[in-house]
């Protein structure tokens, strides 16, 4: 069975820290895979906000997640604070990819707990159709 392999960019334009909540913990006593996707979503919202954007208004259009890939590397536990780095790359006429590096600190060592990529597509909610990436979005989000 082949596995997802995500090649991360060398640099990231945004970093945020998100503490793990008790509601992120599953029956295995670690963060569940669904909660990792929620952490990524929160990081994406913070990333967009830093540029004055949101998922509903990203330079005049919405953005929707077309696909997601996550490589789980290590367990994350209640009490951990996950540092999430985010950057945009691979722009097309109608979308772009967001890359995520999730790390936690253990005994002063940074440990990669997951890497992820989400494919984002620009969308006009009023017309219910795919839209072009606004020039301001590409300009601001490009590293």
C-alpha positions in Angstrom: 0.0 0.0 0.0 1.5 3.3 -1.0 1.6 6.2 1.5 1.1 9.9 1.1 4.4 11.8 0.9 4.2 15.5 1.3 7.3 17.6 0.2 7.3 20.7 2.3 8.6 24.1 1.1 11.9 25.2 2.6 10.4 28.4 4.2 7.1 29.2 5.9 5.5 32.6 6.1 3.4 32.2 9.3 3.7 30.4 12.6 1.0 30.0 15.4 0.8 28.0 18.6 -2.3 26.0 19.4 -2.8 24.2 22.7 -4.3 20.7 22.6 -7.8 20.7 24.2 -9.3 17.7 26.1 -11.9 17.5 23.3 -9.1 16.7 20.9 -8.2 13.5 22.7 -9.6 10.2 21.4 -10.0 6.7 23.0 -6.3 6.0 22.4 -5.6 8.9 24.8 -3.9 11.0 22.1 -5.1 13.5 19.5 -7.4 12.0 17.0 -6.8 12.3 13.3 -10.0 14.3 13.0 -8.7 16.7 15.6 -5.4 17.2 13.6 -7.5 18.3 10.7 -9.3 20.8 13.0 -5.9 22.1 14.3 -4.9 22.6 10.6 -8.2 24.5 10.0 -7.6 26.8 12.9 -4.1 27.5 11.7 -5.4 28.2 8.2 -7.9 30.7 9.6 -5.2 32.5 11.6 -2.9 32.5 8.5 -5.6 34.1 6.3 -6.5 36.6 9.1 -2.9 37.9 9.2 -3.4 39.1 5.7 -6.9 40.5 6.3 -8.6 37.6 4.6 -11.1 34.9 5.6 -12.4 31.8 4.0 -15.5 33.7 3.0 -13.7 36.8 1.7 -10.3 36.1 0.4 -9.7 39.1 -1.8 -13.3 39.2 -2.8 -13.9 35.5 -3.3 -14.3 32.5 -1.0 -11.9 29.7 -0.6 -12.9 26.1 -0.1 -10.7 23.1 0.6 -10.7 20.7 -2.4 -8.4 18.1 -0.8 -6.3 17.4 2.2 -3.3 15.1 2.9 -1.8 14.5 6.3 1.3 12.5 7.3 1.1 11.5 10.9 4.5 11.3 12.5 4.2 11.2 16.3 1.5 11.2 18.9 0.2 14.5 20.3 -1.2 14.5 23.9 -3.4 16.7 26.1 -1.3 19.5 27.4 1.0 19.7 24.3 1.2 23.0 22.5 1.4 22.4 18.8 3.4 25.0 16.8 2.0 25.1 13.3 3.8 26.7 10.4 1.8 27.6 7.3 2.7 28.8 3.8 1.0 29.1 0.4 2.6 27.7 -2.8 1.8 26.1 -6.2 -0.7 28.8 -7.4 -2.9 28.0 -10.4 -5.4 30.2 -12.1 -8.2 29.1 -9.6 -6.4 27.9 -6.5 -3.3 27.2 -4.5 -1.9 24.8 -1.9 -1.3 25.4 1.7 1.5 23.5 3.5 1.6 22.9 7.2 4.4 21.7 9.5 3.1 20.7 13.0 5.7 20.4 15.8 5.7 20.1 19.5 8.6 20.8 22.0 9.7 18.0 24.2 12.7 18.5 26.5 13.7 21.6 24.5 13.7 19.5 21.2 11.2 20.3 18.4 9.5 17.1 17.3 7.6 17.0 14.0 4.2 15.4 14.8 2.6 15.9 11.4 2.9 17.5 8.0 0.0 18.4 5.8 -1.2 20.0 2.6 -4.6 21.3 1.7 -5.6 22.2 -1.9 -7.6 25.5 -1.8 -9.9 26.6 -4.6 -11.3 30.1 -5.0 -15.1 30.1 -5.1 -17.8 32.6 -5.8 -20.6 31.6 -3.3 -23.1 33.9 -5.0 -22.7 32.4 -8.4 -21.9 28.9 -7.0 -18.9 28.4 -9.2 -15.1 28.4 -9.2 -13.4 31.8 -9.4 -10.0 33.1 -10.4 -7.4 33.7 -7.7 -7.4 37.5 -7.1 -4.1 39.2 -7.8 -4.0 40.6 -4.2 -4.3 37.1 -2.8 -1.4 35.7 -4.9 0.7 38.8 -4.1 0.1 38.7 -0.3 0.3 34.9 0.2 3.3 34.2 -2.0 6.5 33.9 0.0 
